[in-house]
Amino acid sequence: MKSFELKGHARPVQYLQFNTEGDLFFTTGREQFALVWSFETGEMLGSYDSQGAMRGCDVNYTSSMLVTAGADSTAGLWNVRDGTRYATIELETPVQCVRFSHGDTHVLAVTTDVHRCVPQVQLFKLPDDVPASKGEDYAPVMRFENPSSVITFATFGPMNNTIYFATRDGEMKIADVETGQTVVNKKVHDGEIMRFRWDKEYQTPITASVDSTAKLLDSRSLDVIQTYEYEKGKIVFDADIAPKADHVIIAGGDDPQSVTNVSRNVFETRFCHKMTGKTLGKVDGHFGTVNTLAFHPLGKGFVTGAEDSSIRLHHFDDSYCGSPGAEDVRF
């Protein structure tokens, strides 16, 4: 495996997202811009500059449009190619997370509980001509409220007829898009769910939690299929599922806010067998908590981003293909 360190952020890297083909990936930190990178070369290709810090992003299916989550209570829609900002969606609170729907007809935005607001997932329909639209054209067509706990992450379900979201109290929920009602609610973790990602078939989400575990879930029932253990007492900030192998990767470390933590530093990415849960190997390289990671959509490697502001780009070679669990998944 070949690994490269990429520098572009001056502050902690919070989130990264690949495009569909895997030739590009996008990163955000606690800064007023998002960056786009080449997976093949590691070259930084451009930036998307805003007025507020960006907490997350997503790219549409054709890699023509980027949506960003702003700490300034906005969601931005951008031209991927030239960095032009098409439109600004105004919200009531800082935005935690944004996602495109399958087919790119809608976007969702997660808002939090500041200013006495109820935590919500807000759903917006995109106009036919986004470049010609203005911020005032965007009003939520549906709101999914969660008064009991902050929503940490959300995505559309496999057919766009559901919304999946995770909460600070360790619950995963499925809401019906038409009725706005929660149809499945499961306590999955003993603490906050930091993030979740999907396998390529949208059959199983994998969660990452402060309780030092990641969990593979059934998409219909949210029952736990497998649990992956990280270092005890450490937070799992992100997890992902390999697209062509029986592997998952999990990573994390200490809570960056916990300045009194004097335990052993663990800033590694762990490879686990998807079916057995066994740890197969570990990849080091960062000097701070790993906040985000993702597999390449075609299984060519993976990328990690950390509290030390660095990005690690990993290209698999022939040795990976012969490792345990690296054969194609058979259903």
C-alpha positions in Angstrom: 0.0 0.0 0.0 1.3 3.5 -0.9 0.4 6.3 1.4 0.7 10.1 0.9 0.2 13.0 3.2 -1.8 15.9 1.8 -1.8 19.5 3.2 -4.4 22.1 2.5 -6.2 22.7 5.8 -4.8 24.6 8.6 -7.4 23.4 11.1 -8.8 19.9 11.9 -10.3 18.0 9.0 -13.8 17.2 9.9 -15.4 15.4 6.9 -14.5 13.9 3.5 -16.7 12.6 0.7 -15.9 10.9 -2.6 -17.8 11.5 -5.8 -19.4 8.6 -7.6 -16.5 7.7 -9.9 -13.9 8.1 -7.2 -11.6 10.4 -9.2 -12.4 13.3 -6.8 -12.9 13.7 -3.1 -14.0 16.7 -1.1 -12.9 17.8 2.4 -14.1 20.3 5.0 -12.6 21.5 8.3 -13.3 24.2 10.8 -12.6 26.7 8.1 -14.5 28.9 5.7 -13.8 26.7 2.6 -14.1 23.2 1.3 -11.4 21.6 -0.9 -11.5 19.2 -3.8 -8.7 16.7 -4.5 -7.6 14.2 -7.1 -7.5 10.7 -5.8 -5.1 9.6 -8.4 -2.4 12.2 -7.9 -3.3 13.8 -4.5 -3.3 17.2 -6.1 -5.6 19.9 -4.6 -7.7 21.0 -7.5 -9.7 23.9 -6.0 -11.7 25.4 -3.2 -15.2 26.6 -2.4 -15.0 29.8 -0.3 -17.7 30.8 2.1 -18.4 33.3 5.0 -18.8 30.6 7.7 -17.0 27.5 8.7 -18.0 24.4 6.8 -19.0 21.3 8.8 -19.7 18.9 6.0 -20.5 18.4 2.3 -21.9 16.1 -0.3 -21.5 15.9 -4.1 -24.2 14.9 -6.6 -24.2 11.9 -8.8 -22.8 13.7 -11.9 -20.2 15.6 -9.9 -21.6 18.9 -11.2 -22.8 20.3 -7.9 -21.6 20.4 -4.3 -23.7 21.1 -1.2 -22.0 22.4 2.0 -23.1 22.6 5.6 -22.3 26.0 7.2 -21.8 27.0 10.8 -23.3 30.3 9.7 -26.7 28.7 9.4 -26.6 28.2 5.7 -26.4 25.4 3.2 -24.5 26.4 0.0 -25.0 25.0 -3.5 -21.8 25.2 -5.6 -20.6 24.6 -9.2 -18.0 21.8 -8.7 -16.0 22.8 -11.8 -15.4 26.5 -11.2 -16.3 27.1 -7.6 -19.2 29.4 -8.3 -21.8 29.5 -5.6 -25.2 28.9 -7.2 -27.4 29.6 -4.2 -27.6 29.9 -0.4 -30.3 28.2 1.7 -30.9 30.1 4.9 -31.7 28.0 8.0 -32.5 28.8 11.7 -29.4 27.2 13.2 -25.9 26.1 12.3 -26.1 23.2 9.9 -24.7 19.8 11.1 -24.9 17.8 7.9 -26.2 18.0 4.3 -26.9 15.2 1.7 -28.3 14.9 -1.8 -31.1 12.5 -2.5 -30.7 9.6 -5.0 -31.4 11.3 -8.3 -30.4 14.7 -7.0 -33.9 16.1 -6.8 -33.7 17.0 -3.1 -31.2 17.9 -0.4 -31.5 17.5 3.3 -30.0 19.7 6.0 -29.7 18.8 9.7 -30.2 21.7 12.1 -29.4 21.7 15.9 -30.9 22.8 19.2 -29.5 26.3 19.6 -31.7 29.4 19.8 -34.4 27.2 21.5 -34.9 25.4 18.2 -35.9 21.7 18.0 -33.3 19.5 16.3 -34.6 18.8 12.8 -33.8 17.2 9.4 -35.2 19.7 6.8 -35.9 18.5 3.3 -35.6 20.9 0.3 -36.7 20.3 -3.3 -34.2 21.5 -5.9 -35.5 23.6 -8.8 -35.0 22.4 -12.3 -32.5 25.2 -12.9 -30.3 25.5 -9.8 -27.8 28.0 -11.3 -30.7 30.5 -11.9 -32.2 30.0 -8.5 -31.9 32.3 -5.4 -31.9 31.5 -1.7 -35.4 32.7 -1.2 -36.6 30.0 -3.7 -35.7 27.3 -1.1 -38.3 26.5 1.6 -38.4 23.1 3.4 -41.0 20.8 1.9 -40.8 18.5 5.0 -39.4 18.7 8.5 -38.5 15.8 10.7 -38.3 16.9 14.3 -36.4 15.1 17.1 -37.1 17.0 20.4 -35.5 14.4 22.6 -31.9 14.6 21.3 -29.6 16.4 18.9 -29.4 14.9 15.4 -25.8 14.2 14.5 -26.0 12.8 11.0 -28.7 12.0 8.4 -29.0 10.5 4.9 -31.8 9.5 2.5 -32.8 5.9 2.6 -32.3 3.4 -0.3 -35.4 4.6 -2.3 -35.7 8.2 -1.1 -39.0 7.4 0.7 -37.2 7.4 4.1 -34.8 9.5 6.0 -32.2 7.8 8.3 -30.8 9.8 11.1 -28.5 9.3 14.2 -28.7 11.0 17.5 -26.6 12.2 20.4 -28.2 9.6 22.7 -27.2 6.6 20.6 -30.4 6.1 18.7 -30.8 5.4 15.0 -34.2 6.3 13.5 -36.0 5.9 10.2 -38.6 8.5 9.2 -41.2 8.3 6.4 -40.8 11.1 3.9 -44.5 11.4 3.1 -45.9 11.4 6.6 -42.9 12.8 8.6 -43.4 10.1 11.2 -40.7 7.9 12.7 -41.3 4.3 11.6 -38.3 2.6 13.2 -36.4 3.7 16.4 -33.5 1.6 17.8 -31.1 2.3 20.7 -27.9 1.1 19.0 -25.1 2.6 21.1 -24.4 3.5 24.7 -23.4 7.0 23.6 -23.5 9.5 20.8 -23.4 8.3 17.2 -20.9 10.4 15.5 -21.6 9.4 11.9 -22.8 6.5 9.7 -22.1 5.4 6.2 -23.7 2.9 3.8 -22.5 -0.1 1.8 -22.7 0.3 -2.0 -26.0 -1.6 -2.2 -27.6 0.5 0.6 -28.4 -2.7 2.5 -26.4 -2.1 5.7 -25.4 1.2 7.3 -22.3 1.2 9.6 -22.3 3.5 12.7 -19.4 5.1 14.6 -19.9 6.0 18.3 -18.3 7.5 21.4 -18.7 4.1 23.1 -15.6 2.8 21.3 -17.5 0.6 18.8 -18.8 0.7 15.2 -21.8 -1.4 14.4 -23.2 -2.9 11.1 -27.0 -2.6 11.0 -29.8 -4.1 9.0 -31.3 -1.3 6.9 -35.0 -2.4 7.6 -35.0 -3.2 11.3 -31.8 -1.4 12.4 -30.9 -4.6 14.3 -27.2 -5.0 14.9 -25.5 -7.5 12.6 -21.9 -7.1 13.8 -19.9 -5.0 16.3 -16.4 -3.8 15.7 -14.3 -2.9 18.7 -11.8 0.0 18.8 -9.4 0.9 21.6 -11.3 0.9 24.9 -12.0 4.5 26.1 -11.5 6.0 22.6 -14.1 7.5 20.4 -14.9 6.0 17.0 -15.4 9.1 14.8 -16.0 7.4 11.5 -16.4 4.0 9.8 -16.9 2.8 6.3 -17.6 -0.5 4.4 -15.4 -1.7 1.5 -17.2 -1.8 -1.8 -15.5 -5.0 -3.1 -14.3 -6.9 0.0 -15.4 -8.2 3.4 -13.7 -5.3 5.1 -14.7 -2.4 7.2 -12.5 0.4 8.4 -12.9 2.3 11.7 -10.9 5.2 13.2 -11.0 7.8 15.9 -9.1 8.6 19.0 -9.5 11.0 22.0 -12.1 13.7 22.3 -10.3 16.8 21.1 -12.2 18.8 23.8 -10.8 16.6 26.5 -7.5 18.4 27.2 -6.9 16.5 30.5 -6.9 13.1 28.8 -3.5 11.5 29.5 -4.2 8.0 28.2 -2.2 6.3 25.5 -2.5 8.0 22.1 -4.3 5.9 19.5 -4.7 7.6 16.1 -5.0 4.5 13.9 -7.3 3.2 11.3 -8.3 -0.4 11.9 -9.3 -2.9 9.3 -11.9 -5.4 10.5 -13.5 -8.4 8.8 -17.0 -7.4 7.9 -18.6 -10.7 8.8 -16.6 -11.9 11.9 -15.7 -8.5 13.4 -12.1 -9.6 13.9 -9.4 -6.9 13.6 -7.2 -7.7 10.6 -4.7 -4.9 10.7 -3.9 -1.3 11.6 -2.7 1.7 9.7 -0.9 4.6 11.4 0.3 8.0 10.2 -1.7 10.7 11.8 -0.6 12.6 14.9 -4.1 13.5 16.1 -7.5 12.0 16.4 -8.9 10.7 13.1 -12.1 12.5 12.5 -13.2 11.2 9.1 -12.5 8.4 6.5 -13.9 6.8 3.4 -13.2 3.9 1.1 -12.7 4.7 -2.6 -16.0 3.8 -4.3 -14.3 1.2 -6.5 -12.1 -0.2 -3.7 -8.8 1.3 -5.0 -7.9 2.7 -1.5 -9.1 4.9 1.2 -8.6 8.4 2.6 -8.5 9.7 6.2 -8.6 13.2 7.7 -7.5 14.1 11.2 -7.3 16.6 14.1 -3.7 17.4 13.1 -5.1 19.1 9.9 -3.6 16.5 7.6 -5.2 14.1 5.0 -3.7 10.7 4.4 -4.3 9.2 0.9 -3.8 5.4 0.6 -3.6 3.5 -2.7 -4.0 -0.3 -2.4 -1.5 -2.5 -4.3 -1.4 -6.2 -5.1 -0.6 -7.2 -1.5 -4.0 -5.9 -0.4 -5.8 -8.2 -2.9 -4.3 -11.2 -1.1 -5.2 -10.2 2.4 -7.8 -12.0 4.5 -11.3 -10.9 3.4 -10.2 -9.0 0.3 -12.1 -11.3 -2.1 -15.3 -9.9 -3.5 -18.3 -10.1 -1.3 -20.7 -12.8 -2.4 -24.4 -12.6 -1.6 
